[in-house]
Amino acid sequence: DKNMRGRRAKQGKLAGTGAAINVVLGFKPDYVRVINVTQKSITEMTPLMSAAKGIQTLDSGSGTTDIAELSSAGITLTESGFKLGTNAALNTASDVIYYIAW
């Protein structure tokens, strides 16, 4: 655990699977940021958002950046961490994925 202004925080690296991934942190996070290097996307989640959603920023090519609220298959906060959904820009097989949560 890392300490971020008195809060528990963790960071890590995952390999995308294309199937839901449960990430165990040992605490329920107040914020999760997932960076998918392969898909060039950043997805963020807070407890104020509904389960399996998130706000996603995606480099869609040609100098265009899209920001959208995921309607499903996003991030779900759990009592001990979070679950990555199957959104293609969030979690596809063999993707290089980093996360930080606090």
Buried (B, 14 or more C-beta within 10 A) or exposed (E): EEEBEEBBBBEEEBEBBEEEBEBEBEBBBBBBBBBBEBBBBBBBBEEEBEBBBBBBBBBEEEEEEEEEEBEEBBBBBBEEBBBBBBBEBBBBEEBEBBBBBB
